[in-house]
Amino acid sequence: MTYETHNPYDAVIIGGGACGLMCAVQAGIRGKHTLVLERNDRPGAKILISGGGRCNYTNLHTTIENFVAAEPAFAYSALSRWTVDDTIRFFEQHGIVGQEKTLGQLFPVSNSAKDIVQVFVSLMKRYGQELKLNSQALSVDRLTDGRFEVSYETKGVTHRVTTNALVMASGGLPVVKLGASDFALRVARQFGLSVEPTAPALVPLTITGKDADWFAALSGNSVLCRVSNERASFEENILFTHWGLSGPAILQISSYWRPGELIVLDLLPNHSIEQLINTERQAGGKRLVGQLLGDFYSRRLVESMRKFLPIDTKIASLSKADAKRITAAIHQFAVKPAGDKGYDKAEVMRGGVATHHLLPQTLAARDVPGLYFGGECVDMTGWLGGYNFQWAWASGYVIAQAV
């Protein structure tokens, strides 16, 4: 075991992801010297895989309404002090120009997440910040003088370092192969902070039982859909898979879904199937139900509807009961997912360190001076589409102003 005999660091940051990297750079701009401990062999592992390797690094429409938490308003202070405009300006100053895709999502024009990470690598070198890769934090202890002692392992050798400021930016539970762990949550509990229940979020949902084969047979089909439950509603594409449902609208609703609950699919959100049927009737109603549905869906999806609907019936011959059944199936298709695909398929973790233990202006623990929590380990889960990155940048920034 080796010890740091002289501690040159103003803060030790555990986690070299979005929050940790931003925190180190912003602290460096203030003339502070930090040590970032990252258990992977490269920084920003999760940044690199986000958006299919393109990195949707913010969202133009970010507000606290885009976050799921026990106290969403807690994010207001951080998001006000480091805004979307600040994020855009920061990356533009370092060569990253954004392009808007759908629904306010901003990607680098280069479409490369590597460019985002390289910004931080370069800035850390410029400001003399230290990054230790392949370094896994093992434990944290509070010394009698109020400082923190961090034990970490690098290539089989255990080291210890002390610091006045400790920043927990080690992320959440997704994705194990990227080094995800519950270390930040364990440290929080160790120092008396409670943790809101955690679960996978922005995650595909699974279907089992009698309808499983029906969903599996549609694997690969994508359709615009409004997906809703009692808590939220999202209108984006859904994707049928061999194990259930995925796609942006499903990932979004998963943050608001709980096991045992139903979700409702409106498979034709911008039209009224009832009105379409009436229009067809006025034109003679010679077309079959399946032909009408074929105006909007793939042949495979239309054929699958045979299980629920009279697709071979002429529209003129539909009874009122049939018409109601079609309307219900198209606009109120109820699904009861069996579960989700777990942390390794989840974009983020829901829940985390309870925000009532943290100061919103600094993200410091109220009762543990010098201890900070930022990014995904905090109970602040953004929607799909760059919101979680904006929270990570903002939380890293505000912590850096305090350490």
C-alpha positions in Angstrom: 0.0 0.0 0.0 1.3 3.5 -0.8 0.3 6.8 0.8 0.4 10.3 -0.6 2.9 12.0 1.7 2.0 15.4 0.3 -1.4 16.1 -1.0 -1.4 18.6 -3.8 -5.1 18.3 -4.6 -7.9 20.8 -3.7 -10.4 18.0 -4.5 -10.5 14.3 -5.3 -13.2 13.5 -7.9 -14.3 9.9 -8.1 -15.5 9.2 -11.6 -14.2 10.4 -15.0 -17.6 10.7 -16.7 -19.5 13.8 -17.8 -19.9 15.3 -14.3 -16.5 14.4 -13.1 -14.7 15.7 -16.2 -16.6 19.0 -16.2 -16.0 19.5 -12.5 -12.2 18.9 -12.9 -12.0 21.3 -15.9 -14.1 24.1 -14.2 -12.1 23.7 -11.0 -8.9 24.0 -13.1 -10.2 27.2 -14.7 -10.5 28.6 -11.1 -6.9 27.6 -10.4 -7.7 24.6 -8.4 -5.9 21.3 -8.7 -7.9 18.1 -8.7 -7.3 14.3 -9.0 -9.9 12.3 -11.0 -10.0 8.6 -10.3 -11.5 6.6 -13.2 -11.9 2.8 -13.0 -12.0 2.4 -16.8 -9.0 2.5 -19.1 -10.3 5.7 -20.7 -12.3 8.7 -19.5 -15.9 9.3 -20.6 -16.8 5.7 -21.3 -20.5 6.4 -21.2 -20.2 9.6 -23.2 -18.5 7.5 -25.9 -21.4 5.1 -26.3 -24.2 7.7 -25.9 -26.4 8.4 -28.9 -24.9 5.5 -30.8 -21.5 7.0 -30.4 -22.6 10.4 -31.6 -23.4 12.0 -28.1 -26.5 14.0 -27.8 -24.8 16.4 -25.4 -27.7 18.7 -24.4 -31.3 19.6 -25.2 -32.4 23.1 -26.3 -35.6 22.8 -24.3 -34.2 21.8 -20.9 -36.4 22.7 -17.9 -37.0 21.0 -14.5 -40.1 19.6 -16.1 -37.9 17.2 -18.0 -36.6 15.4 -14.9 -38.0 12.6 -12.7 -37.1 12.9 -9.1 -38.7 13.2 -5.6 -37.9 16.9 -5.8 -37.4 18.0 -9.5 -37.3 21.7 -8.5 -34.0 20.9 -6.7 -32.3 21.0 -10.2 -33.4 24.6 -10.8 -30.4 26.2 -9.1 -27.8 24.2 -11.0 -29.6 24.4 -14.3 -29.9 28.2 -13.9 -26.2 28.7 -13.1 -25.0 26.5 -16.0 -27.6 26.8 -18.7 -28.0 25.2 -22.1 -26.5 28.3 -23.6 -23.5 27.9 -21.4 -23.1 24.3 -22.6 -23.3 25.3 -26.2 -20.9 28.2 -25.7 -18.4 26.0 -23.8 -18.2 23.4 -26.5 -18.2 25.9 -29.4 -15.2 27.6 -27.7 -13.4 24.3 -28.0 -14.3 23.4 -31.5 -17.6 21.5 -31.1 -20.4 22.9 -33.2 -23.9 21.5 -32.5 -26.6 20.5 -34.9 -30.2 20.1 -33.7 -31.9 16.8 -34.6 -35.4 16.0 -33.4 -37.1 17.6 -30.3 -34.2 19.9 -29.4 -31.6 17.3 -29.3 -28.1 18.7 -30.0 -25.3 16.6 -31.5 -21.8 17.5 -32.6 -21.7 18.3 -36.4 -18.9 15.7 -36.5 -21.4 13.1 -35.1 -18.5 11.8 -32.9 -18.7 11.4 -29.1 -14.9 11.1 -29.2 -14.7 14.8 -29.9 -16.6 15.6 -26.8 -14.3 13.5 -24.6 -11.2 15.0 -26.3 -12.3 18.5 -25.2 -12.1 17.5 -21.6 -8.8 15.5 -22.0 -7.2 18.5 -23.6 -8.5 21.0 -21.1 -7.4 18.8 -18.1 -3.9 18.8 -19.5 -4.0 22.6 -20.1 -5.1 23.3 -16.5 -2.8 20.6 -14.9 -5.6 18.4 -13.6 -4.6 14.8 -12.9 -6.5 11.8 -14.3 -5.7 8.3 -13.1 -7.2 5.6 -15.2 -7.7 2.0 -14.2 -8.1 3.3 -10.7 -11.0 1.9 -8.7 -12.0 3.7 -5.5 -12.3 1.2 -2.7 -13.3 3.1 0.4 -13.8 6.6 1.9 -13.1 7.5 5.5 -13.4 10.8 7.4 -10.3 11.7 9.4 -10.4 13.4 12.8 -9.3 16.7 11.2 -12.3 16.6 8.9 -10.5 15.6 5.8 -11.4 12.6 3.7 -9.1 9.6 3.1 -9.7 7.8 -0.2 -8.4 4.3 -0.8 -8.1 3.2 -4.4 -6.5 0.5 -6.4 -4.4 0.9 -9.5 -3.0 -2.2 -11.3 -3.2 -4.3 -8.1 -1.6 -1.7 -5.9 -3.6 0.1 -3.2 -3.1 3.8 -2.7 -4.4 6.3 -0.2 -4.9 10.0 -0.7 -6.4 12.7 1.6 -8.4 15.7 0.6 -10.5 18.5 2.0 -13.1 18.1 -0.8 -14.5 14.8 -2.1 -16.7 14.8 -5.2 -18.8 11.7 -5.9 -19.3 11.6 -9.6 -19.1 7.8 -10.1 -22.5 7.5 -11.9 -25.3 5.0 -11.3 -25.9 1.4 -11.9 -26.0 1.2 -15.7 -23.9 -0.2 -17.4 -21.9 -2.9 -15.6 -19.5 -3.5 -18.5 -18.6 0.2 -18.4 -17.7 -0.1 -14.7 -21.0 1.0 -13.2 -21.3 0.4 -9.4 -23.2 1.5 -6.4 -20.1 3.1 -4.8 -21.6 6.6 -4.6 -24.7 5.3 -3.0 -22.7 3.3 -0.5 -20.7 6.4 0.4 -23.9 8.4 0.8 -25.3 5.9 3.2 -22.0 5.7 5.1 -22.3 9.4 5.9 -26.0 9.3 6.8 -27.6 10.4 3.6 -30.6 8.5 2.4 -31.1 7.1 -1.1 -34.3 7.2 -3.1 -35.2 3.8 -4.4 -33.2 3.0 -7.6 -34.3 1.2 -10.8 -33.4 1.1 -14.4 -34.7 4.1 -16.4 -34.9 4.9 -20.1 -35.0 1.2 -20.6 -36.9 -1.2 -22.9 -39.9 -3.1 -21.5 -40.4 -6.8 -21.8 -43.6 -8.7 -22.7 -44.3 -12.3 -21.5 -47.3 -14.6 -21.4 -50.0 -15.1 -24.0 -49.1 -12.1 -26.1 -45.4 -12.5 -26.2 -45.4 -14.3 -29.5 -47.5 -11.6 -31.1 -45.0 -8.9 -30.1 -42.0 -11.1 -31.1 -43.5 -11.7 -34.6 -43.5 -7.9 -35.1 -39.8 -7.5 -34.2 -38.2 -4.7 -36.2 -41.4 -2.8 -36.9 -41.4 0.8 -35.8 -44.4 3.1 -35.6 -45.1 6.6 -34.4 -47.1 6.3 -31.2 -48.4 8.2 -28.2 -47.5 6.1 -25.1 -49.0 7.1 -21.8 -50.0 6.1 -18.3 -51.4 8.1 -15.4 -48.2 10.0 -14.9 -46.9 10.9 -18.3 -47.4 10.8 -22.1 -44.8 10.8 -24.9 -45.3 10.9 -28.7 -42.4 9.3 -30.5 -41.6 6.1 -32.3 -42.0 2.7 -30.6 -40.1 -0.4 -31.8 -41.4 -3.9 -31.5 -38.7 -6.4 -30.5 -38.5 -10.1 -30.0 -38.8 -9.6 -26.2 -41.2 -6.7 -26.1 -41.1 -3.0 -26.8 -38.4 -0.4 -27.2 -37.9 2.9 -29.1 -37.8 6.5 -27.8 -41.4 6.6 -26.6 -41.0 3.4 -24.6 -37.7 4.5 -23.1 -39.3 7.7 -22.0 -42.4 6.2 -20.4 -40.2 3.6 -18.6 -39.1 6.3 -16.2 -42.7 6.7 -15.1 -43.7 3.0 -15.2 -43.8 0.7 -12.2 -44.0 -3.1 -12.3 -47.6 -4.4 -12.5 -48.9 -1.2 -14.2 -50.4 -0.8 -17.7 -49.2 1.5 -20.4 -51.6 2.6 -23.2 -50.5 2.9 -26.9 -52.2 5.2 -29.3 -51.0 3.7 -32.5 -52.4 6.6 -34.6 -51.9 9.7 -32.5 -52.4 12.3 -35.2 -55.6 10.9 -36.7 -59.0 9.7 -35.6 -59.6 6.1 -36.8 -63.3 6.8 -36.2 -63.3 9.8 -38.6 -61.3 7.8 -41.2 -63.9 5.0 -41.1 -66.7 7.5 -41.5 -64.9 9.1 -44.5 -64.5 5.7 -46.0 -68.2 5.0 -45.5 -69.2 8.2 -47.2 -67.1 7.1 -50.2 -68.9 3.8 -50.4 -66.9 1.8 -47.9 -65.7 -0.7 -50.5 -62.2 -0.9 -49.0 -61.3 -3.5 -46.4 -60.3 -2.5 -42.9 -56.9 -3.9 -43.6 -56.5 -1.7 -46.6 -57.4 1.4 -44.5 -54.8 0.4 -41.9 -52.3 -0.2 -44.6 -52.3 3.5 -45.3 -50.4 3.9 -42.0 -48.7 0.6 -41.0 -46.5 -2.0 -42.5 -48.1 -5.1 -44.1 -46.8 -7.2 -41.2 -48.3 -5.0 -38.6 -51.6 -4.9 -40.4 -51.7 -8.7 -40.8 -50.9 -9.1 -37.1 -54.0 -7.0 -36.3 -56.0 -9.9 -37.5 -55.8 -11.3 -33.9 -57.8 -8.3 -32.7 -59.7 -6.8 -35.6 -61.8 -7.8 -38.6 -59.2 -6.7 -41.2 -60.9 -8.6 -44.0 -64.3 -6.9 -43.5 -65.4 -4.2 -45.9 -65.7 -0.9 -44.1 -69.3 -0.5 -45.3 -70.2 -3.8 -43.5 -68.7 -2.9 -40.2 -71.1 -3.0 -37.2 -71.0 -0.3 -34.6 -69.5 -2.8 -32.2 -66.7 -3.6 -34.8 -66.0 0.1 -35.2 -65.7 0.6 -31.5 -63.4 -2.4 -31.3 -61.2 -0.9 -34.0 -61.1 2.5 -32.3 -60.2 0.9 -28.9 -57.4 -1.2 -30.5 -55.9 1.6 -32.4 -56.1 4.4 -29.9 -56.2 2.6 -26.5 -54.1 -0.5 -27.0 -53.4 -1.5 -23.4 -50.1 -3.3 -22.6 -49.0 -4.8 -19.3 -45.2 -5.1 -19.4 -43.7 -8.0 -17.5 -40.6 -6.0 -16.6 -37.7 -4.2 -18.1 -34.4 -5.2 -19.7 -32.4 -4.2 -16.6 -29.4 -2.0 -16.0 -27.3 -3.2 -18.8 -29.9 -2.0 -21.3 -30.9 1.1 -19.4 -29.6 4.5 -20.4 -29.6 5.8 -16.8 -30.6 4.9 -13.2 -33.7 6.3 -11.6 -33.5 7.3 -8.0 -30.2 8.0 -6.1 -28.9 10.2 -3.3 -31.9 12.0 -1.8 -31.7 15.7 -2.8 -33.0 17.0 0.5 -29.6 16.1 2.0 -27.8 18.3 -0.5 -27.5 22.1 -0.9 -28.9 23.0 -4.3 -26.4 25.8 -4.9 -23.3 23.6 -4.5 -24.5 20.0 -4.3 -22.6 19.6 -1.0 -24.0 17.3 1.7 -25.7 19.6 4.2 -24.3 17.8 7.2 -21.0 16.6 5.8 -18.8 19.6 4.9 -16.6 18.9 1.9 -18.6 16.0 0.5 -20.3 16.6 -2.9 -22.6 14.5 -5.1 -23.2 15.2 -8.8 -24.5 13.6 -12.0 -26.3 10.3 -12.2 -25.8 9.2 -8.6 -28.2 12.0 -7.5 -31.9 11.5 -7.6 -32.4 13.5 -10.7 -33.2 11.5 -13.9 -33.6 13.3 -17.2 -35.7 12.4 -20.1 -34.2 10.8 -23.2 -32.6 13.4 -25.5 -29.6 15.1 -23.8 -31.2 16.2 -20.6 -29.0 13.9 -18.4 -25.9 15.4 -20.0 -27.1 18.9 -19.2 -27.6 17.9 -15.6 -24.2 16.3 -15.5 -22.5 19.4 -16.9 -24.4 21.7 -14.6 -23.8 19.7 -11.5 -20.1 19.4 -12.3 -19.9 23.2 -12.8 -21.6 24.2 -9.6 -19.5 21.7 -7.5 -16.4 23.2 -9.1 -17.3 26.6 -7.9 -17.4 25.4 -4.3 -14.4 23.1 -3.9 
